[in-house]
Amino acid sequence: MSVGGERRRPAGTLLVAVSAIAYAALALASGLDRAGALDPVLAGMLPTAIQAQSLRNKATTVQSIGDAARARALAEKAVERTPIEPGSTAVLGAALLGANDAAGADRVFRVAAQMGWRIPLTQLYWMQTSLAVEDYPNPAVRLDALLRQTPSLLSNRKLLDPLEQTEDGRKALADRLVERPNWLDPYTTDVWEVPPPVLDLRRAVLLDVANQGRKLGCVDVSPFVQREIALGNPRGAHDVWIAHCPGAGKAMIYDGDFQQAEVSQTRSSLSWTFVGNGNISVFPEPGQRPGQRALAVDGKVAMPTVFVRQMLLLPAGRYRVTWTALSESGAPTTRIVAGLDCGHGVEWQTGEAGPNGLRSAVLESDGSCDAPWLSFGLAPGDGVARLTGVAMSPLGAAKP
């Protein structure tokens, strides 16, 4: 699979960072200028520092348009002005690389590495050098360092592809994510503009993280799951959900006692999703036993109206769903109804009555969709109804 960018071409990949480095350079010069206005000692040092920064900016700019000779000359002047500045040395290394002087670039980048690893060009060079010999752990460490400084680089496919597109690379990247760096959150949550092929690669990395015994948690992976569902890939969503959400997969229904349910969860996921309706109010409150919560539901409706649902991966077949529905006084109520929804409407069932407000209904999935919603609705009537204790079990194949 190719999602963009050629692999193992140091010079080409290094140029990707030029614009970002130029912006960083301008910010640095501006910051130094402001600081110098307050510190006379620092002010005396500024001309050389700013001039060297200007030379580095010019070197990266002319290299980006293919003038390797001028880039080298400018970079050498920057090193002359600030010989102990790792940024100048790194720009010279990039210029030599652009001039196809691989041996010279290697020598210079070794010096730059001794001065400081935080310089992006130095990180990029050693990342690409390691990738050239398929040494994946080292470039993963270098990429981690880059992303910790600038998480927005996650959108740069020339940086991510060489690791994410190989099994060993994904495992090395998972090793870094296990440490929960600051770019883990955007990796899992800033996914709504991520193309499906890239999302596939991230899913593989996240599954490797889980295989190493690190569960990220239901909340952290929920945006990723939602994006998978929005793309019509419930099975991919299910794999990540089961891998990272504690308690998922232990029963057909996740969080049947609503312990983790949040009314603010209104986007599709494999947890409880609340459906807003101006005529219905829903409030989570303590249940009848420790660790249990109930949904207190009330409102005026003319017909059964869904207020909460959960997406399930169900093969075609018959399933028994049970739930407890009690009125405000603690008496059984029929105001809570259940049904499966594949987008064609819900055939609501009140269910058979059991002890202590227990209801039981047989629902059938006809296979018309891979992931139907188990939906609960409020039926016409008066008074608060409390829903809790949702469970589900298979009964067998669907009726012909």
C-alpha positions in Angstrom: 0.0 0.0 0.0 1.3 3.4 -0.9 -0.1 6.5 0.8 2.4 9.0 -0.4 6.1 9.8 -0.7 9.1 7.7 -1.7 10.9 5.7 0.8 14.6 5.9 1.9 15.5 9.1 0.1 17.2 11.3 2.7 17.6 14.4 0.6 14.0 14.4 -0.6 12.6 13.8 2.9 14.9 16.4 4.5 13.5 19.0 2.2 10.0 18.4 3.6 11.1 20.1 6.8 12.5 23.2 5.1 9.4 25.4 5.4 8.7 24.4 9.0 12.3 25.1 9.9 12.1 28.5 8.2 9.1 29.4 10.3 10.8 28.2 13.4 13.8 30.3 12.6 11.8 33.4 12.2 10.1 32.8 15.5 13.4 32.3 17.2 14.9 35.5 15.7 11.8 37.4 16.8 12.0 36.0 20.2 15.7 36.9 20.5 15.0 40.4 19.4 12.4 40.9 22.1 14.6 39.4 24.7 17.5 41.6 23.7 15.5 44.7 24.3 15.4 43.7 28.0 18.9 42.3 28.4 21.9 44.4 27.3 24.3 41.5 27.6 22.1 39.4 25.3 21.6 42.4 23.0 25.3 42.4 22.3 25.2 38.8 21.2 22.2 39.2 18.8 23.8 40.4 15.6 25.9 37.2 15.1 23.1 34.9 16.1 20.5 36.6 13.9 22.9 36.8 11.0 23.6 33.0 11.3 19.9 32.3 11.5 19.4 34.4 8.4 22.1 32.4 6.6 20.5 29.1 7.6 17.1 30.4 6.3 18.6 31.4 3.0 20.5 28.1 2.7 17.4 26.0 3.2 15.4 28.2 0.8 17.9 28.0 -2.1 18.3 24.3 -1.5 14.6 23.9 -1.8 14.8 25.3 -5.4 17.7 23.1 -6.3 20.7 25.5 -5.9 22.9 23.1 -4.0 26.2 25.0 -4.5 24.7 28.3 -3.1 23.1 26.3 -0.2 26.4 24.9 0.7 28.2 28.2 0.6 25.5 29.9 2.8 25.5 27.0 5.3 29.3 27.1 5.6 29.1 30.8 6.4 26.5 30.0 9.1 28.9 27.5 10.6 31.7 30.1 10.6 29.6 32.5 12.5 28.2 30.0 15.0 30.4 27.0 15.0 28.9 25.5 18.2 25.3 26.0 17.0 23.9 22.5 16.1 21.3 24.1 13.7 24.0 25.6 11.5 25.9 22.3 11.4 22.7 20.4 10.5 21.9 22.9 7.7 25.4 22.3 6.3 24.8 18.5 6.4 21.6 18.9 4.5 23.3 21.1 1.9 26.0 18.5 1.4 23.4 15.8 1.1 21.6 18.0 -1.5 24.9 18.2 -3.4 25.2 14.4 -3.4 28.2 14.5 -1.0 26.9 11.6 1.1 30.3 11.0 2.9 30.6 14.7 3.8 27.0 14.9 5.0 27.6 11.9 7.2 30.6 13.4 8.8 28.8 16.7 9.4 25.7 15.1 10.8 27.8 13.1 13.2 29.1 16.3 14.6 25.6 17.8 14.7 24.3 14.8 16.6 27.0 15.4 19.3 25.9 19.0 19.6 22.2 18.2 20.1 19.5 15.8 19.0 16.6 18.3 19.1 17.4 19.8 15.7 14.8 18.4 13.3 17.3 18.1 10.3 19.6 15.9 12.5 16.8 13.7 13.6 15.6 13.4 10.0 19.0 12.4 8.7 19.6 9.7 11.2 16.0 8.5 10.8 16.5 8.0 7.0 20.0 6.5 7.4 18.5 3.8 9.7 15.6 3.2 7.4 18.0 2.6 4.5 19.3 -0.5 6.4 15.8 -1.4 7.7 16.8 -0.7 11.3 13.3 0.3 12.4 13.6 0.9 16.2 16.1 3.8 15.7 14.0 5.8 13.2 11.0 5.2 15.5 12.9 6.9 18.3 13.9 9.8 16.0 10.3 10.2 14.7 9.1 10.2 18.3 11.5 13.0 19.1 10.2 15.0 16.1 6.6 14.4 17.0 7.1 15.4 20.6 8.3 18.8 19.5 5.8 19.2 16.7 2.8 16.8 16.8 1.3 18.4 13.7 3.9 16.5 11.7 1.6 13.5 12.0 0.1 14.7 8.8 3.4 14.4 6.9 3.2 11.1 5.1 6.8 11.2 4.0 7.7 10.9 7.7 5.1 8.3 8.7 4.9 6.1 5.7 8.3 4.4 6.0 7.3 3.1 9.5 3.6 2.6 9.2 3.8 0.8 5.9 5.9 -2.1 7.2 5.1 -4.6 9.9 8.4 -4.1 11.7 8.0 -0.3 11.4 4.6 -0.4 12.9 5.8 -2.5 15.8 8.7 0.0 16.4 6.2 2.8 16.4 3.9 0.9 18.8 6.9 0.7 21.2 7.0 4.5 21.3 3.2 4.8 21.8 3.3 2.5 24.7 5.1 5.3 26.6 2.1 7.6 25.9 4.0 10.5 24.3 2.2 13.8 23.9 1.4 12.9 20.2 -0.6 9.8 21.2 -3.8 11.9 21.7 -3.8 13.5 18.2 -2.8 10.1 16.7 -6.0 8.6 18.0 -8.4 11.6 18.1 -7.5 13.9 15.2 -8.8 11.4 12.6 -11.7 13.1 11.0 -9.7 14.3 8.0 -7.4 11.2 7.9 -7.9 9.2 4.6 -9.1 5.7 5.0 -5.8 4.0 3.8 -3.9 6.0 6.5 -6.5 5.1 9.1 -5.9 1.4 8.2 -2.2 1.9 9.0 -3.0 3.6 12.3 -5.4 0.8 13.3 -2.6 -1.8 12.8 -0.3 0.3 15.0 -3.0 0.6 17.7 -3.6 -3.1 17.6 0.2 -3.6 18.1 0.1 -1.3 21.1 -2.7 -3.5 22.6 -0.8 -6.6 21.9 2.0 -5.2 24.1 -0.5 -5.1 27.0 -1.3 -1.4 26.9 -5.0 -0.6 26.8 -5.5 3.1 25.9 -9.1 3.1 27.3 -12.6 3.6 25.9 -12.5 7.4 25.9 -9.1 7.7 24.2 -10.1 5.4 21.3 -13.7 6.5 20.9 -13.0 9.2 18.2 -11.0 6.6 16.2 -13.9 4.1 16.6 -16.4 6.8 15.5 -14.4 7.6 12.4 -14.2 3.9 11.4 -18.0 3.6 11.8 -18.5 6.8 9.8 -16.4 5.3 7.0 -18.6 2.2 7.0 -16.0 -0.1 8.6 -17.7 -1.3 11.8 -15.4 -4.4 12.0 -12.3 -2.3 12.1 -13.9 -0.2 14.8 -14.8 -3.3 16.7 -11.2 -4.6 16.6 -9.8 -1.4 18.1 -12.7 -1.1 20.6 -12.2 -4.7 21.9 -8.4 -4.2 22.0 -8.4 -1.0 24.0 -11.7 -0.6 25.9 -11.7 -2.5 29.3 -14.8 -4.6 29.7 -15.6 -4.6 25.9 -16.0 -8.1 24.5 -16.9 -9.7 27.8 -20.6 -9.6 26.9 -22.7 -8.8 23.8 -23.7 -5.5 25.4 -21.0 -3.1 26.6 -21.8 -1.3 29.9 -25.2 -2.8 30.4 -25.5 -1.0 33.7 -24.6 2.4 32.2 -21.7 2.9 34.5 -19.6 4.5 31.8 -22.5 6.2 29.9 -22.3 9.9 29.3 -25.3 11.8 28.0 -22.8 14.0 26.0 -21.9 11.0 23.9 -24.0 11.7 20.8 -21.7 10.4 18.0 -21.7 6.8 16.8 -19.4 4.5 18.8 -19.7 1.0 20.2 -20.7 2.4 23.6 -24.1 3.9 24.5 -24.9 6.8 22.2 -27.7 9.2 23.2 -30.2 10.5 20.7 -31.3 14.1 21.4 -35.0 14.9 21.4 -36.5 18.1 22.8 -39.5 16.2 24.1 -37.5 13.7 26.2 -35.2 14.2 29.2 -32.6 11.7 30.2 -30.6 11.7 33.5 -28.2 9.1 34.7 -28.6 8.3 38.4 -27.5 5.7 40.9 -29.1 2.2 40.4 -30.5 -0.2 42.9 -27.1 -1.9 43.6 -23.5 -0.7 44.0 -21.8 0.1 40.8 -25.0 0.2 38.8 -26.6 3.3 37.2 -30.0 3.8 35.7 -31.3 6.2 33.0 -34.2 8.2 34.3 -36.3 9.0 31.2 -39.4 11.2 30.9 -41.3 13.2 28.3 -44.4 13.6 26.2 -44.3 11.5 22.9 -46.9 10.5 20.5 -45.2 7.3 19.5 -42.1 5.3 20.7 -39.1 7.5 20.3 -35.4 6.4 20.6 -33.3 8.0 23.3 -30.3 5.7 23.6 -28.7 3.1 21.5 -25.6 1.0 21.0 -24.1 -0.3 17.8 -23.5 -4.1 17.7 -21.8 -6.4 15.3 -24.4 -9.1 14.9 -24.6 -12.0 12.5 -28.0 -12.7 11.2 -30.0 -14.5 13.9 -32.3 -14.3 16.8 -31.3 -12.7 20.1 -32.9 -12.4 23.6 -32.6 -8.9 25.1 -33.4 -8.3 28.7 -33.7 -5.0 30.6 -35.2 -3.6 33.8 -37.7 -0.8 33.6 -39.2 0.7 36.7 -41.4 3.7 37.3 -40.6 6.5 39.8 -42.4 4.6 42.5 -40.4 1.4 41.8 -43.2 -0.4 40.1 -42.7 -2.2 36.7 -43.4 0.0 33.7 -43.9 -0.6 30.0 -42.7 2.9 28.9 -39.3 1.5 27.9 -39.3 -0.4 24.6 -36.5 -2.1 22.6 -35.7 -2.9 19.0 -33.0 -3.5 16.4 -32.5 -0.8 13.8 -30.6 -1.2 10.5 -31.6 2.2 9.3 -35.1 1.1 8.1 -36.9 2.0 11.2 -37.4 0.1 14.5 -40.0 -2.6 15.2 -40.5 -1.8 18.9 -41.2 -4.5 21.5 -42.5 -4.0 25.0 -41.2 -7.4 26.0 -42.6 -10.0 28.4 -42.8 -9.1 32.0 -40.6 -10.8 34.6 -39.9 -10.2 38.3 -38.9 -6.8 39.7 -39.4 -4.9 36.5 -37.5 -7.3 34.2 -38.5 -7.3 30.6 -37.5 -9.8 27.9 -37.9 -9.7 24.2 -36.7 -11.7 21.2 -35.2 -9.6 18.5 -34.1 -10.7 15.1 -31.2 -9.5 13.0 -32.0 -10.3 9.3 -28.4 -9.6 8.1 -29.4 -6.5 6.1 -26.6 -4.6 7.9 -23.3 -5.7 9.6 -23.9 -3.4 12.6 -27.5 -2.8 13.7 -28.3 -0.5 16.6 -29.9 -2.0 19.7 -32.2 0.9 20.5 -34.3 1.8 23.5 -37.3 4.1 23.1 -39.7 5.9 25.4 -43.3 5.0 24.7 -46.4 7.2 25.2 -47.5 7.5 28.8 -46.9 9.5 32.0 -44.2 9.5 34.6 -40.5 8.8 34.8 -39.2 5.4 33.7 -35.8 4.1 34.8 -33.8 1.8 32.5 -30.9 -0.4 33.6 -29.6 -4.0 33.5 -29.4 -4.4 29.7 -28.2 -7.8 28.5 -28.3 -9.8 25.3 -27.7 -13.5 24.4 -27.9 -15.4 21.1 -30.8 -17.8 20.5 -29.9 -19.2 17.1 -30.2 -18.7 13.4 -32.7 -16.3 11.9 -36.0 -17.8 10.8 -36.2 -18.5 7.0 
